[in-house]
């Protein structure tokens, strides 16, 4: 079944709109208590989201370790890391000088761009995993500037949004997540980015906009973990 495409450019338009503010409730004891409870709930939700973001980072690293482990066992018989022995030289005929088996000096080679990009990407994620959000943001932005066409670029764009989100810079996080859809419309990270956009709009009190984004997520990417979380948040917004 072809998958619907989310109109990301409309989010850029929506991002500049503002909803009218709600009326101020009277400062009765009950309303003050309710406000305090709501603020506490929002604080707990923010802490849960931060923990979830950190878990996503660890899951990502765990998946990479599994892939690296699988690549290490490419031969069913040879032990991991065993080098293939070089071919044996033919014996020289009697009286003839032995063949020169000295290998020519290896030419100086620069590291591949792919290897450098992967190293830089891992370094940025390590900063984020260790809670150094400002450093992670700087490293991820530097990565995107240096390797815009890398196969890790869309992941870096997503984690840039996550780093801003964990820093509670929701305006920068929103911009990063929207740019993910604009620049990398085929990224597998789009459902997660949409989910975070819905959270951001909800935290800003823009309930209608949050509901619209989350509904688009459920319709466009059904049966995904992000869609399941979006449905839960939609129920809370009713």
N, C-alpha and C positions, 0 to 999 in steps of 0.2 A: 504494500500500500504506500503510495507516495506521501511523503511527510510535508505538512503545510509549512510554509515559511513565515516566520514572525516578522511583521513590519517594523524593523528596528528603527527606521528613520522617524516613524511616528513617535517613538520614545524621546527622540531629540526635541520634537515639538512639545510633547507633553512635559518634558523636563523644565520648560520655561514657563509653564502655566502655574497658577496658584489658585487654590480653592479658597472660598471665603471662610474666614475663621468662625468657629462656633461661638455662641453666646456664652457669657460668663455666668457660671452657676453662683447662687448665693452662698455666702460663707457660713452655712449652718454647721453645727457639730457633725451631723451625719455626712454632709457633703465633704467636709474636711477629712473625715475618717476614710471615706470612699476614695478621695484623691490620694491620700497616703498609701492606701492599699494598692491602687492602680500604679503608683510610682514604684512601689516595691516589686510588683509583678513585672513591670517593664525592666527593672534592674535585673531581676532573676532571668528574664528571657534573654537579655543582652549577655549575661554570663554564660547561659547555655549555648547561645550562638557562637560565642568565642571558643568554648570548649569544642563545639562541633567543627569549627574551622580548623582548630589544631588537630583534631582527629583526622580530618580530610588530608592534612599534610602528612601525617604518619601513614595513612593508608596508601597515599601516593608513593611514598618511599618504600613501603613494604612491597607494593606491586613491582616497583623497579628492581628491588632485590631478588624477587622471584624470577623476573625475566633474566637478570644477570646470571642467576644460578642455573637456569635452564640452558642458557648459551654456553655455560662452562662445561656442560656434559654433552657435547656434540658427538663424541665417540662412545659407543657402548662398551668397548673393550679397553681402550687406553684410559689410564687414570686422568682425572681432571688436571689440566695444566701440563701434561706430558708433552714434550716437544717431539716432533717427528725427526728421527735420526737422519742425518744427511746420507746420500748414497755413497757406497764404498767405491773408491777409485779402482780401476782395473790394474792388475799387476803389470809393471813395466817389463818389456822384453829384456832378456839377459844382455848385459853390456850397455844398455841404453840408459841415459840419465833419468832419474825419477821425474815424473811430471810435477810441474809447479802447482802445488795445491793451495798456495797462499791466496786468500780471497782479496780482491781489489778493495781499496779503502772505500768504505760506505760514503755515499754522497750525503751531504748535509740536507736534510729534508725538514721543511717547516711542518708543524702539526696541522692536521686537517682542520678546516673551518668547522666541520661537524663536531669533531672532538672538542675543540675549544668552546663551541657553543654549549655543548652538554656540560662541560666543566663549569662554565659560568652560570648556567641555569641551576645546577646542583648547589653551587655556592650561595646563590640568592635564596633558594629554598631552605638551605641550612640556617641562614640568618632569620628567616621567618619562623622556622621550627623552634629556634632558640628564643623566640620572643623579641628579637631585635627588629621591630617593625620598620623603623625609619631606615635602617641599613638595607633591609629587604626591599623597600620601595625604591631606594636609590639603585640597588643592584639590578632589580627587574627592569627599571626604566632604562638603565644603561644597556641591558641585554637587548631590549626591544629596539633601541637605536642602532646597536651594532649588528644584530641578526634579524632584520624584519622578515626575511624569507625562511627562517629556520623552521623545522618541523616542531620546534618547541615554542614558537612565537605565540601561538594562541594560548598555550598553557601559561606562558609568562604573563600575557595580558590578563588572564583570569586571576592568577595569583597576585597580580598588582592590585586588582580590585579587592581581593581578600585582605591584603595587607592594609589597605586604606580602611576597610571595613572593621578589621580588628583594632585599628587605631581610632575607631569611631569618627573618622573623617568621612561622613556619609556622602557629602557632595562629591568628593574625589572618587569614592568607591562607585557611586552611580555613574560618573563619567567613564570610569575604566570598564565597567560591565557593559555599558552601551557601546563603547568602542570595540569591545570584543565582537559583538554582533555585526557591527558595521564593517570591520576589517577582516574578520574571519567568520563569515556566515555559515561555514560548514563545520565549525568547531564542535567537538563532542561536549564541550564545557557550556554550551548555550543554555541547557536546562538549569544548571546550577546558577548561572549568571542571572537568569530570569527570576529564579527563586529569591536571590539576594536583592534584586531590584524591588520585588514585592515587599520584602522585609523593610527595605529602606523607606519606601513610600509609606508603609504602615507606621513606622517609627516617627516619621515626620508629620503624622496626623492626616495624611492624604489617603483616606480610607478608600474612596472611590477609585483613585488611580491604582492603589495597591490591589484592589479586587480585580480591576481590569487586567493588570499584568499577570496575576496569578491564574486567572481564568484562561488567558492566552497560553500560558505554560501548560496547563492541564489539557487543553485542546490540541496544542501543537506537538507535545511530547508525552502522550499518555503512557501509562505503565512504566514510568521511570520513578526512581526514588525521589527526584525533585518534584515530580507531579504529585506523588503521595503526600509529601510535606506541604505542598501548595494547597491541596485539598483540606488538610488539617487547619492551615492558617485561614482559609476561606470560611470554614465553619466557625472559627473564633471571631471573624469579622462580621458575622451575620447578627 
